[in-house]
């Protein structure tokens, strides 16, 4: 029964991530890059804004706390095993497609976050709530689409946000440390419960401390591996660039599957890693303390930069150079390739891999717990919060026993289902995104972005970020 269900999920994954979905996602990234005036050029200013403080601005968490929570959800197994899986399925060229998804996806993450902040609402108890469901509902008056997005968010929190992560933790601890998956499930579910029942404040505080430390430690390990295989780094970069655009290369996987295979694997894994286009990071961006939508949207876009433009590219370089150093790894799957390459760094390599997998996956569960919580609250109100948190802990408990390939396929499907209504909202409101971007950036010093610009005649209070929830 479970094998049949797994086969169906994997077949659905292959179907939904065909050429139309790839073209929709990449086309949206390119279109929004142009409509925002290549907002990627503001990356340096956005990084500076991410650590600036504005305690008097309305919001529930600091801009950096919102960014850390978004990064916690995106910096996960997709940055390690996910890149290895993309290489195994689509060849080395998938790394370049993954990277391009990140570069262009910064504009999409900017746009969806801008709209989430612009149309966020205030709950009865004073919390700020936002995301594609509120944009679809309050701005576009598409209640069914809003409810669909919220439902997909809840399901993705259980699948992509929890199931995949716990399954990955269980696999790495089972293979490397011989810890039983059932024990891993108990430990992870307990740790998750201790954090998520404290609400967004507790999640943000943990993520602010955990994310920078784990990212720096992992990048240090990657730098050591690149130094070990330094003679293969340049050939690896050339191989990735070449394989990304070879049409109809030899059949499949590391032997090369042509442009479509590389693009499918790279774009799907890039979306799983940085979530640009899904609308997930926009949910926490709406809770950030900020005085205008553009400021926090710029901060939110840096999550995609750090996650994919930097970390996934570094991981891809490590794995492909390691593959060139040891061609026997070509027969391995994504997890085997990743483990084999990290083993090339004696003693420290497996420890870095294990520590990175566990911490990255755990932080992803925390970030996604908040996204799913907001979806559940939109659908069923605050009465659903405690049952949702309890259900997520149960999901963490049982997901340790789920097969990795099935978990990855389910995550890809749920990611796509979230992306469809979110992209529909962002593309429908692209003129607003462009107008807001021009209005704020044209009148304000990008080092501040606090003072409101002069409103055009007839412009209403809709320029303010926050509305009252019904």
C-alpha positions in Angstrom: 0.0 0.0 0.0 2.7 2.5 1.0 4.8 1.5 -2.0 1.9 2.1 -4.3 1.2 5.5 -2.8 4.9 6.4 -3.0 4.9 5.5 -6.7 1.8 7.6 -7.3 3.4 10.6 -5.6 6.6 10.3 -7.6 4.6 10.0 -10.8 2.7 13.2 -9.9 6.0 14.9 -9.1 7.3 14.1 -12.6 4.1 15.3 -14.2 3.6 18.6 -12.3 7.3 19.6 -12.7 7.2 19.3 -16.5 8.1 22.0 -19.0 5.0 24.2 -18.3 5.8 24.6 -14.6 9.5 25.3 -15.3 8.5 28.0 -17.8 5.9 29.5 -15.5 8.4 29.8 -12.7 11.4 31.0 -14.6 9.2 33.3 -16.8 7.8 34.9 -13.7 11.3 35.4 -12.2 12.4 37.1 -15.5 9.3 39.2 -15.9 9.4 40.5 -12.3 13.1 41.2 -12.6 12.3 43.5 -15.5 9.2 45.0 -13.8 11.1 45.9 -10.6 13.9 47.5 -12.6 16.3 44.7 -11.8 15.8 44.9 -8.0 18.8 42.6 -7.6 21.0 45.6 -8.0 19.9 46.8 -4.6 21.2 43.7 -2.9 24.0 45.5 -1.0 21.5 48.1 0.4 19.1 45.2 1.3 21.8 43.5 3.3 22.5 46.7 5.1 18.8 47.2 5.9 18.5 43.6 7.2 20.6 44.5 10.2 19.2 48.0 10.7 16.9 48.6 13.7 13.6 50.5 13.8 12.0 49.5 17.2 9.2 52.1 16.9 7.9 50.7 13.6 4.8 48.5 13.7 5.3 44.7 13.7 5.8 41.6 15.8 9.5 40.8 15.1 12.6 42.7 14.0 13.5 42.8 10.3 16.5 40.6 11.0 14.3 38.2 13.1 11.9 37.9 10.1 14.8 37.3 7.8 16.4 34.7 10.1 13.0 32.9 10.3 12.8 32.9 6.5 16.4 31.7 6.2 15.7 29.0 8.7 13.0 27.7 6.5 15.1 27.9 3.3 18.5 26.9 4.5 17.8 23.2 5.0 18.4 19.9 3.4 17.8 21.5 0.0 21.2 23.2 0.4 23.0 19.9 1.0 21.3 16.7 -0.1 18.9 18.7 -2.3 21.8 19.9 -4.5 23.2 16.4 -4.6 19.8 15.1 -5.7 19.6 17.7 -8.4 23.0 16.7 -9.7 22.0 13.0 -9.6 18.8 13.6 -11.5 19.8 16.3 -14.0 23.6 16.2 -14.1 26.1 18.9 -13.1 24.2 21.5 -15.3 21.4 21.4 -12.7 23.6 23.4 -10.4 23.6 26.3 -12.8 19.9 26.2 -13.3 19.5 26.1 -9.5 21.7 29.2 -9.2 19.9 31.1 -12.0 16.6 30.3 -10.2 18.0 32.0 -7.1 19.4 35.1 -8.9 16.2 35.8 -10.8 14.0 34.5 -8.0 15.2 37.4 -5.8 12.8 39.6 -7.8 9.9 37.3 -7.2 10.6 37.0 -3.5 10.8 40.8 -3.3 7.5 41.2 -5.1 5.5 38.7 -3.0 6.9 40.1 0.2 6.1 43.7 -0.9 2.5 42.7 -1.4 2.3 40.7 1.8 3.4 43.7 3.8 1.2 46.2 1.9 -1.9 44.1 2.5 -1.2 42.7 5.9 -3.9 42.9 8.5 -4.0 43.3 12.3 -5.7 40.6 14.4 -7.9 41.3 17.3 -5.0 40.7 19.7 -2.7 43.1 17.8 -0.6 40.7 15.8 0.2 41.5 12.2 -0.8 38.8 9.7 0.0 38.6 5.9 0.8 36.5 3.0 -0.7 35.5 -0.4 -4.0 34.4 1.2 -4.6 37.9 2.4 -3.6 39.5 -0.9 -5.9 37.1 -2.8 -8.7 37.7 -0.4 -8.6 41.4 0.5 -7.1 42.8 -2.7 -8.1 40.5 -5.5 -11.3 39.1 -3.8 -10.5 35.6 -4.7 -11.6 33.8 -1.5 -11.4 30.3 -2.9 -7.8 30.9 -4.2 -6.9 32.4 -0.8 -8.2 29.3 1.0 -6.5 27.0 -1.4 -3.1 28.7 -0.8 -3.6 28.6 2.9 -4.5 24.9 2.8 -1.5 24.1 0.6 0.7 26.1 3.1 -0.5 23.9 5.9 0.1 20.7 3.9 3.5 21.9 2.8 4.4 22.7 6.4 3.8 19.0 7.2 5.4 17.7 4.0 8.2 20.0 2.8 8.7 21.7 6.1 8.6 18.8 8.4 8.4 15.4 6.7 11.4 15.8 4.4 13.5 17.4 7.1 12.9 14.7 9.7 13.4 12.0 7.2 16.7 13.5 6.2 17.8 13.8 9.9 16.8 10.2 10.5 18.7 9.0 7.4 22.0 10.8 8.2 21.9 9.7 11.9 21.0 6.2 11.0 23.8 5.8 8.4 26.5 7.8 10.2 25.8 7.2 13.9 23.6 4.1 13.9 20.8 5.8 15.8 17.4 4.2 15.3 14.9 6.3 13.3 12.2 6.0 15.9 14.6 7.5 18.5 15.3 10.4 16.1 11.6 11.0 15.7 11.1 11.3 19.5 14.1 13.6 19.9 13.1 15.9 17.0 9.5 16.1 17.9 10.3 17.0 21.5 12.8 19.7 20.5 10.2 21.2 18.0 7.5 21.2 20.7 9.8 23.1 23.1 10.1 26.0 20.5 6.9 26.3 18.5 4.5 26.4 21.4 6.2 29.7 22.3 4.9 31.4 19.1 6.6 33.5 16.5 8.7 35.3 19.1 10.3 32.1 20.4 10.8 30.9 16.8 12.5 34.1 15.7 14.7 34.2 18.8 16.0 30.7 18.2 16.5 31.3 14.5 18.4 34.5 15.0 21.0 32.6 17.1 21.0 29.3 15.2 21.0 30.4 11.5 24.2 32.5 11.4 26.2 30.0 13.4 25.2 27.0 11.4 25.6 28.7 8.1 29.1 29.9 8.9 30.2 26.5 10.2 28.9 24.8 7.1 30.5 27.3 4.7 33.8 26.8 6.6 33.6 23.1 5.9 32.8 23.7 2.3 35.8 26.0 2.0 38.0 23.2 3.4 36.6 20.7 0.9 37.2 23.1 -2.0 40.8 23.5 -0.8 41.3 19.7 -0.7 40.0 19.4 -4.3 41.3 22.8 -5.5 42.7 21.4 -8.8 39.1 20.3 -9.8 37.3 23.5 -8.9 37.7 25.3 -12.3 36.9 22.1 -14.3 33.9 21.6 -12.1 32.6 25.1 -12.9 33.2 24.6 -16.6 31.4 21.2 -16.5 28.3 22.8 -14.7 28.1 25.6 -17.3 28.6 23.2 -20.3 26.1 20.6 -19.2 23.3 23.1 -18.4 22.8 23.9 -22.1 23.7 20.7 -24.0 20.5 19.6 -25.8 19.7 15.9 -25.6 22.9 14.8 -24.0 23.3 11.1 -23.1 20.5 9.6 -21.1 19.8 10.7 -17.6 21.5 11.6 -14.3 25.1 12.3 -13.9 25.7 11.1 -17.5 23.8 14.2 -18.6 20.1 14.4 -19.5 20.0 17.5 -21.7 18.6 20.9 -21.0 15.1 19.8 -19.8 16.5 17.3 -17.3 19.0 19.8 -15.9 16.5 22.6 -15.8 13.7 20.4 -14.2 16.0 19.2 -11.5 17.7 22.5 -10.9 14.6 24.7 -11.0 12.6 22.3 -8.8 15.4 22.0 -6.3 16.1 25.7 -6.4 12.4 26.4 -5.6 12.6 23.9 -2.7 15.7 25.6 -1.4 14.9 29.3 -1.7 11.1 29.1 -2.0 11.0 32.2 -4.3 7.6 32.1 -5.9 5.9 30.0 -3.2 5.0 32.9 -1.0 6.2 31.3 2.2 8.9 33.9 3.2 6.3 36.7 2.5 4.2 35.3 5.4 6.9 36.1 8.0 7.9 39.3 6.2 4.4 40.6 7.0 5.1 40.2 10.7 8.3 42.3 10.6 8.6 45.7 12.2 8.7 48.1 9.2 7.3 51.4 8.1 6.8 50.6 4.4 6.5 47.5 2.2 9.6 48.2 0.1 12.0 48.2 3.0 11.0 44.8 4.3 10.7 43.4 0.7 14.3 44.3 0.1 15.3 42.5 3.3 13.2 39.5 2.4 14.9 39.2 -1.0 18.3 38.7 0.6 17.1 35.3 1.9 17.1 34.0 -1.7 20.5 35.6 -2.2 22.1 33.9 0.8 20.3 30.6 0.4 20.7 29.9 -3.3 23.0 32.4 -4.9 25.7 31.8 -2.3 25.1 28.5 -0.4 23.7 26.3 -3.2 26.4 27.4 -5.6 29.1 26.6 -3.0 27.6 23.2 -2.3 27.3 22.5 -6.0 31.0 23.4 -6.5 31.9 21.1 -3.7 30.0 18.2 -5.0 30.9 18.5 -8.6 34.6 19.0 -7.9 34.4 16.0 -5.5 32.8 14.0 -8.2 35.7 14.8 -10.6 38.2 13.8 -7.9 36.4 10.4 -7.4 34.4 9.4 -10.6 33.1 6.3 -8.8 30.6 8.5 -7.0 28.7 8.9 -10.3 26.8 5.7 -9.5 25.5 7.1 -6.2 22.1 8.8 -5.6 21.9 12.3 -4.2 22.5 11.3 -0.6 25.3 8.9 -1.5 27.0 11.5 -3.7 26.9 14.1 -0.9 28.2 11.6 1.8 30.9 10.4 -0.5 32.2 13.9 -1.3 32.2 15.1 2.3 34.1 11.9 3.3 37.0 13.2 1.2 37.7 15.5 4.1 39.1 13.1 6.7 37.3 12.9 10.0 35.9 16.4 9.9 33.9 15.9 6.6 31.3 13.4 7.9 30.9 15.4 11.1 30.3 18.7 9.1 27.8 16.9 6.9 25.9 15.4 9.9 25.9 18.6 11.9 24.9 20.6 8.9 22.0 18.3 8.0 20.7 18.1 11.5 20.8 21.8 12.3 19.7 22.9 8.8 16.7 20.5 8.9 15.7 21.5 12.4 15.8 25.2 11.6 13.6 24.5 8.5 11.0 22.8 10.7 10.9 25.8 12.9 10.5 28.3 10.1 7.9 26.3 8.3 5.9 25.7 11.5 5.2 29.4 11.5 4.1 29.5 7.9 1.7 26.6 8.4 0.4 28.2 11.6 -0.5 31.3 9.7 -2.3 29.2 7.0 -4.2 27.3 9.7 -5.2 30.5 11.5 -6.5 32.0 8.2 -8.6 28.9 7.6 -9.9 28.0 11.0 -9.0 30.9 13.4 -6.9 30.9 16.5 -8.6 27.9 17.9 -6.7 25.8 15.4 -3.2 26.9 16.6 -2.7 24.4 19.4 -4.1 21.4 17.5 -1.9 22.4 14.5 1.3 22.6 16.7 0.5 19.2 18.3 -0.1 17.7 14.8 3.2 19.0 13.6 5.0 17.4 16.5 3.2 14.1 15.7 4.3 14.5 12.0 7.9 15.0 13.2 7.6 11.8 15.2 6.4 9.6 12.4 8.3 11.2 9.5 11.5 9.5 10.6 10.2 6.3 9.2 9.3 7.7 5.7 11.4 6.9 2.6 13.5 9.8 1.4 12.6 9.6 -2.3 8.9 9.7 -1.5 9.3 12.6 0.9 11.2 14.6 -1.7 8.6 14.0 -4.4 5.8 15.0 -2.0 7.7 18.2 -1.1 8.1 19.1 -4.8 4.3 18.6 -5.4 3.3 20.7 -2.5 5.8 23.4 -3.4 4.2 23.6 -6.9 0.7 23.8 -5.5 1.6 26.7 -3.3 3.4 28.5 -6.1 0.4 28.5 -8.5 -2.0 30.8 -6.6 0.8 32.9 -5.2 2.3 33.5 -8.6 -1.2 34.3 -10.0 -1.6 37.0 -7.3 1.9 38.5 -7.8 1.6 38.6 -11.6 -1.9 40.1 -11.4 -0.6 42.9 -9.2 2.7 43.5 -11.0 1.8 47.1 -11.8 1.3 47.8 -8.1 4.7 46.2 -7.3 6.4 48.3 -10.0 4.6 51.5 -8.8 5.4 51.0 -5.1 9.0 50.2 -5.9 9.5 53.3 -8.0 7.6 55.5 -5.5 9.7 54.6 -2.5 13.1 54.2 -4.2 12.7 57.4 -6.1 12.0 59.5 -3.1 14.0 58.0 -0.3 17.6 57.5 0.7 18.1 53.7 0.5 20.1 53.8 3.7 16.9 54.7 5.6 13.7 54.0 3.8 11.7 55.2 6.8 10.2 58.6 6.0 7.1 58.4 3.8 7.4 60.0 0.4 5.1 62.7 -0.8 1.8 61.1 -1.9 0.5 61.7 -5.4 -2.8 63.7 -5.5 -5.7 61.4 -4.8 -3.6 58.7 -3.3 -5.3 57.2 -0.3 -4.3 55.6 3.0 -3.8 52.3 1.1 -0.1 53.3 1.0 0.0 52.4 4.7 1.1 48.9 5.5 -1.5 47.8 7.9 -5.3 47.3 7.7 -7.7 46.1 10.3 -8.6 42.5 10.1 -12.3 41.8 9.8 
